[in-house]
């Protein structure tokens, strides 16, 4: 085998990132064909030191077939597709790009928050339907003074809080640990929901957070409150959300993620109080390119390949 570090790539990347990997590593591409992947791992598995992934399942069985693996570099904020606990046990670094996409996800979250509170989607329809000459559009809600709870206060949650602060809202948060910030901290999502008028979900999907935003938590926000999810669909109990909306238990919701993407329940599609976007929070050309850069750079740093010259 060549002395160049040998890696696998399953993530679909920009051409620039693919070229940078090819220049510095020996790269084999993992496809969705399981039989083809098995043959590839039989041939090169013992030599693989890095893995560039996005959604590919990296479980214990996969890790055991890669005995020389040193790093899994993910082109994503979420790592729910990776057995991170087993990777740590084996001394494998798991790197993601949450620090790169945090600002863009926060921007979309703020757009959703404003769309909900100012009822922008329905206001657009009101004008397009020709109702303005004869009707008055209902008054909407201000962010100023609104108490907004953030579930998870990592890179994304902290960026959302900064934006809300600038808009005059009153952010609070919950998470595994209290952070060195001035915002109020609550021990769990239920206590946070009881104290706020909106919940914004930004935490990672883990066994502990799956279904964490359940019927009790959502009901605690109140019938004048809102739910925003820019994290992962299964963190929110989708059926409970649909039932609560049917009972007018929430004023509205904005969802960028869903339990069974890309399939969205008909009840949510039909509900004009719900804003739906197609898991696009980090989906700008610029951010995706920067995510590719970060994924490549993590592999380079860990495996000792030549760095990529980048302009600041």
C-alpha positions in Angstrom: 0.0 0.0 0.0 1.1 3.6 -0.6 2.6 5.7 2.3 -0.1 8.3 1.6 -2.8 8.1 4.4 -5.6 5.9 3.2 -9.2 7.0 3.8 -12.8 6.2 2.8 -15.2 8.8 1.6 -19.0 8.3 1.5 -20.0 12.0 1.8 -21.1 13.8 -1.3 -18.8 16.9 -1.4 -18.1 19.9 -3.6 -15.6 19.2 -6.3 -13.1 21.4 -4.6 -13.2 19.2 -1.4 -13.0 16.0 -3.4 -9.9 17.3 -5.2 -8.2 18.3 -2.0 -8.8 14.9 -0.5 -7.5 13.2 -3.7 -4.4 15.3 -3.6 -3.5 14.4 0.0 -4.9 10.9 0.5 -5.5 7.6 -1.1 -9.3 7.7 -1.3 -11.7 4.9 -1.8 -15.4 5.8 -2.2 -18.1 3.9 -0.3 -21.3 3.6 -2.2 -24.8 2.6 -1.0 -24.3 -0.9 -2.5 -23.8 -3.1 0.5 -22.2 -6.0 -1.4 -19.8 -3.6 -3.1 -18.9 -2.0 0.3 -18.2 -5.4 1.8 -15.8 -6.2 -1.0 -14.1 -2.9 -0.6 -13.7 -3.3 3.1 -12.3 -6.8 2.7 -9.7 -5.4 0.4 -8.7 -2.1 2.1 -10.3 -2.1 5.6 -7.1 -2.9 7.5 -5.3 0.1 6.0 -8.0 2.8 6.4 -7.0 5.6 8.8 -9.8 8.1 8.1 -13.4 8.2 7.1 -15.2 11.2 5.5 -18.9 10.7 6.1 -22.3 12.5 6.1 -25.2 10.1 6.7 -23.5 6.7 6.3 -24.1 4.4 9.4 -20.8 3.9 11.2 -21.7 1.3 13.8 -19.7 -1.1 15.9 -19.5 -3.7 13.1 -18.2 -1.1 10.6 -15.6 0.2 13.1 -14.4 -3.3 13.9 -13.7 -3.8 10.2 -11.4 -0.7 10.2 -8.7 -1.6 12.8 -6.4 1.3 11.8 -9.1 3.9 11.9 -8.0 7.2 13.7 -10.7 9.7 12.7 -14.3 9.9 11.5 -14.8 13.3 10.0 -18.5 14.2 9.4 -19.8 16.7 6.9 -22.7 17.4 9.3 -23.6 18.8 12.7 -25.3 15.6 13.8 -23.5 12.4 14.7 -26.5 10.2 15.3 -25.3 7.9 12.5 -22.1 7.2 14.3 -21.6 5.0 17.3 -19.6 7.8 19.1 -19.3 5.9 22.4 -17.7 2.9 20.7 -15.4 5.2 18.6 -14.2 6.9 21.8 -13.6 3.5 23.4 -11.4 2.6 20.4 -9.6 5.9 20.6 -11.1 7.2 17.3 -11.6 11.0 17.0 -15.1 12.0 15.8 -15.1 15.4 14.2 -18.2 17.3 13.0 -18.9 20.7 11.5 -21.4 22.2 14.0 -19.1 25.1 14.6 -19.1 25.9 10.9 -22.8 25.8 10.2 -24.0 27.3 13.5 -24.4 30.8 12.2 -26.4 29.8 9.1 -28.7 27.5 11.1 -29.2 30.3 13.6 -30.2 32.6 10.8 -32.8 30.2 9.5 -34.1 29.7 13.1 -34.5 33.5 13.4 -36.3 33.7 10.1 -38.7 30.9 11.3 -39.2 32.7 14.6 -40.1 36.0 12.8 -42.2 34.2 10.3 -44.2 32.6 13.2 -44.6 35.7 15.4 -45.3 38.1 12.5 -47.4 35.5 10.6 -45.5 36.2 7.4 -46.5 33.2 5.4 -50.2 33.9 5.8 -49.7 37.6 5.3 -48.1 36.8 1.9 -51.1 34.6 1.0 -53.5 37.3 2.2 -52.0 39.8 -0.3 -51.8 37.3 -3.1 -55.4 36.2 -2.7 -56.5 39.8 -3.2 -57.9 40.2 0.4 -56.1 43.5 1.3 -58.5 45.9 -0.4 -61.5 44.7 1.6 -60.1 43.1 4.8 -57.6 44.0 7.6 -54.9 41.5 8.3 -54.8 40.5 12.0 -52.3 42.0 14.4 -49.2 39.9 15.1 -46.7 39.3 17.9 -43.5 41.2 18.8 -40.3 39.5 19.9 -39.5 42.4 22.2 -39.8 41.0 25.7 -40.8 37.6 24.6 -39.4 34.8 26.7 -37.8 32.2 24.3 -36.4 28.9 25.5 -33.5 27.2 23.7 -33.2 23.4 24.1 -29.5 22.7 23.8 -26.9 25.5 24.1 -24.0 24.4 22.0 -22.7 26.3 18.9 -26.1 26.7 17.3 -28.1 27.5 20.5 -25.7 30.2 21.6 -25.8 31.8 18.1 -29.6 31.8 18.2 -29.5 33.4 21.7 -27.3 36.3 20.4 -29.7 37.0 17.6 -32.7 36.9 19.9 -31.0 39.2 22.3 -30.4 41.7 19.6 -34.1 41.6 18.7 -35.1 42.4 22.3 -36.3 38.9 23.2 -35.4 37.3 26.5 -33.6 34.0 25.9 -33.3 31.2 28.4 -31.9 27.7 27.9 -31.6 24.1 29.1 -29.0 21.5 28.4 -26.8 18.9 30.2 -24.7 21.6 31.9 -25.0 25.3 32.8 -22.9 27.5 30.6 -21.0 30.7 31.5 -23.6 33.0 30.1 -26.1 35.5 31.6 -29.2 33.8 30.3 -31.5 31.9 32.7 -30.8 28.2 33.0 -33.4 25.5 33.5 -32.8 21.9 34.5 -35.0 20.3 31.9 -37.2 21.2 28.9 -40.4 20.9 30.9 -39.3 23.6 33.4 -38.1 25.7 30.4 -41.4 25.4 28.6 -43.4 26.4 31.6 -41.3 29.6 31.9 -41.2 30.7 28.2 -43.5 31.4 25.3 -41.6 29.6 22.6 -39.2 26.6 22.5 -36.5 26.4 19.9 -35.0 22.9 19.6 -31.2 22.8 18.7 -29.9 19.8 20.7 -28.3 16.7 19.0 -30.3 13.6 18.5 -29.2 11.0 21.0 -31.0 8.1 22.8 -31.7 10.5 25.7 -33.1 13.3 23.5 -35.3 11.1 21.2 -38.9 12.1 21.9 -37.8 14.5 24.6 -40.1 17.2 23.4 -43.2 15.3 24.2 -46.9 16.1 24.8 -46.3 17.4 28.3 -43.5 19.7 27.3 -45.3 21.1 24.3 -48.5 21.7 26.3 -46.5 23.6 28.9 -45.6 26.2 26.3 -49.2 27.2 26.3 -51.9 27.9 23.7 -50.3 31.3 22.8 -46.9 29.7 22.4 -44.7 28.4 19.6 -42.4 25.5 18.8 -39.4 25.7 16.5 -37.3 22.7 15.5 -34.0 23.1 13.6 -32.3 20.1 15.2 -33.5 16.6 14.3 -37.1 15.5 13.7 -37.3 12.6 16.2 -36.5 14.9 19.2 -40.1 16.1 18.9 -43.0 13.7 19.3 -44.6 14.6 16.0 -47.9 12.8 16.6 -48.3 14.6 19.9 -47.5 17.9 18.2 -50.3 17.2 15.6 -52.7 16.4 18.4 -51.9 19.5 20.4 -52.3 21.7 17.3 -55.7 20.1 16.6 -56.7 21.1 20.2 -55.4 24.6 19.7 -52.9 23.9 22.4 -50.2 25.9 20.5 -50.3 29.1 18.4 -48.0 27.6 15.8 -44.8 25.7 14.9 -41.9 26.0 12.5 -40.2 22.8 11.5 -37.1 22.3 9.4 -36.8 18.6 10.3 -39.2 15.7 10.6 -39.4 12.2 12.0 -39.6 10.5 8.6 -37.9 12.8 6.2 -38.7 13.6 3.4 -42.2 12.4 4.3 -44.2 15.1 6.1 -47.6 14.3 7.8 -50.6 15.5 5.9 -51.9 17.2 9.1 -48.9 19.4 9.2 -49.0 20.3 5.6 -52.7 21.3 5.9 -52.2 23.4 9.0 -51.6 27.1 8.1 -50.2 27.7 11.5 -47.2 25.5 10.7 -44.2 26.7 8.7 -42.5 23.8 6.9 -39.0 23.9 5.3 -37.1 20.9 3.8 -34.2 20.4 6.2 -32.4 23.4 4.7 -31.0 25.2 7.8 -27.3 24.9 6.7 -28.2 24.8 3.0 -26.3 27.7 1.5 -23.5 27.3 -1.1 -21.1 29.2 1.1 -21.8 27.3 4.3 -21.6 23.9 2.6 -18.3 24.8 1.1 -16.9 25.8 4.5 -18.3 22.6 6.0 -16.3 20.7 3.3 -13.2 22.7 4.2 -13.6 21.9 7.9 -14.1 18.2 7.2 -11.0 18.0 5.0 -8.9 20.0 7.5 -9.9 17.7 10.3 -8.6 14.7 8.4 -5.4 16.5 7.4 -4.7 17.6 11.0 -5.2 14.2 12.5 -3.4 12.2 9.8 -0.5 14.6 9.2 -1.2 15.3 5.5 -0.1 18.5 3.8 -2.4 21.4 4.8 -4.5 23.2 2.3 -3.6 26.9 1.7 -6.8 28.9 2.4 -7.4 32.6 2.2 -8.9 34.1 5.3 
